Amino acid sequence: MTIYAPIVCVSDLNVSINNNLLLNDVNLSVPAGIWLGVVGPNGGGKSTLIKALMGQVPYRGQIALDWPEQSARRIGYLPQIAVIEPSLPITVSDYLTMVCDTRPVWFRHKQKQAILNAMTRLQIETFNNKRLGTLSAGERQRVLLCAALINQPDILVLDEPLAGVDKEGHALILNVLSEFHQAGGSVIMVEHHWHVVEQYCQFVAVIDGQLVDYGPIEHVFGRLKPNVAPFELATSA
Ligand SMILES: Nc1ncnc2c1ncn2[C@@H]1O[C@H](COP(=O)(O)OP(=O)(O)OP(=O)(O)O)[C@@H](O)[C@H]1O
């Protein structure tokens, strides 16, 4: 994979929905190549931050992606887990092909090698004909992560990639993410599991209606540990 150096800079970010201020004056700058864990209590605004980064909620302030000139500027996104209607007539194969290519699905007779490689890596190569809405939560997370990775992004933005995933799936997903990160990719990941953040992330952002703390993990954890860490209050979905 080509190594690029995206840096995300968030300045004076405010998000309000229906006159409720969900995020107040968030400022942070994510260094290139960093695996950032976004943590905090339930309802603290972690997903709201991710949605603002992805342009899915209106916001005030600035969100800047600082890319090197030659960068392809690709972001892979795994949104917060959501129910997909079982009768939706889209198979895993259709979905991944659509993510990979903008031409209509019926134009293509062969799956791209990139799709097959990503499916194999996430152990979903037998899912081709399954409908998206019939997958278990853990299977769906692997398919959505596969979709996020297919176009060889420079940065992955993940909202609880381990939600609903069993232990084996955890290990698989974390291995795939580690490989991506070791190859130079940057990761911004909402995560409820303390031990996962501790083991994998170099930077942590603590969100509770605002940016409570931010920085290298050893600094943030050092500051939090004498008290109850806000993100210990959060529970997995
Ligand atoms: N579309 C919306 N309309 C109104 N309120 C919303 C909307 N989306 C989120 N909220 C509220 O904003 C707050 C932050 O929600 P958000 O999902 O960002 O928190 P979170 O930290 O990701 O929570 P969790 O850990 O439970 O997933 C919550 O109080 C939530 O109810």
The ligand as a MOL file (V3000), in Angstrom:
LIG
                    3D

  0  0  0     0  0            999 V3000
M  V30 BEGIN CTAB
M  V30 COUNTS 31 33 0 0 0
M  V30 BEGIN ATOM
M  V30 1 N -30.4170 13.0040 15.3040 0
M  V30 2 C -30.4160 13.3370 16.6110 0
M  V30 3 N -31.3960 14.1100 17.1010 0
M  V30 4 C -31.4100 14.4670 18.4160 0
M  V30 5 N -30.4770 14.0710 19.2970 0
M  V30 6 C -29.4920 13.2900 18.8740 0
M  V30 7 C -29.4040 12.8800 17.5020 0
M  V30 8 N -28.3050 12.1060 17.3560 0
M  V30 9 C -27.7390 12.0330 18.5720 0
M  V30 10 N -28.4590 12.7250 19.4780 0
M  V30 11 C -28.1310 12.8710 20.9110 0
M  V30 12 O -26.8280 13.3620 20.9920 0
M  V30 13 C -26.1490 12.8290 22.1080 0
M  V30 14 C -24.8480 12.2180 21.6600 0
M  V30 15 O -25.1480 11.0690 20.8710 0
M  V30 16 P -23.9870 10.1790 20.2460 0
M  V30 17 O -24.6480 9.0380 19.5420 0
M  V30 18 O -23.0790 11.0390 19.4700 0
M  V30 19 O -23.2350 9.6820 21.5610 0
M  V30 20 P -22.1830 8.4910 21.7200 0
M  V30 21 O -21.1100 9.0010 22.6100 0
M  V30 22 O -21.7600 7.9880 20.3960 0
M  V30 23 O -23.0840 7.4310 22.4890 0
M  V30 24 P -22.9630 5.8110 22.5360 0
M  V30 25 O -21.6720 5.5010 23.2220 0
M  V30 26 O -24.1520 5.4210 23.3610 0
M  V30 27 O -23.0390 5.3140 21.1190 0
M  V30 28 C -27.1210 11.8440 22.7500 0
M  V30 29 O -27.7380 12.4750 23.8410 0
M  V30 30 C -28.1170 11.5540 21.6530 0
M  V30 31 O -29.3840 11.2480 22.1980 0
M  V30 END ATOM
M  V30 BEGIN BOND
M  V30 1 1 1 2
M  V30 2 1 2 3
M  V30 3 2 2 7
M  V30 4 2 3 4
M  V30 5 1 4 5
M  V30 6 2 5 6
M  V30 7 1 6 7
M  V30 8 1 6 10
M  V30 9 1 7 8
M  V30 10 2 8 9
M  V30 11 1 9 10
M  V30 12 1 10 11
M  V30 13 1 11 12
M  V30 14 1 11 30
M  V30 15 1 12 13
M  V30 16 1 13 14
M  V30 17 1 13 28
M  V30 18 1 14 15
M  V30 19 1 15 16
M  V30 20 2 16 17
M  V30 21 1 16 18
M  V30 22 1 16 19
M  V30 23 1 19 20
M  V30 24 2 20 21
M  V30 25 1 20 22
M  V30 26 1 20 23
M  V30 27 1 23 24
M  V30 28 2 24 25
M  V30 29 1 24 26
M  V30 30 1 24 27
M  V30 31 1 28 29
M  V30 32 1 28 30
M  V30 33 1 30 31
M  V30 END BOND
M  V30 END CTAB
M  END
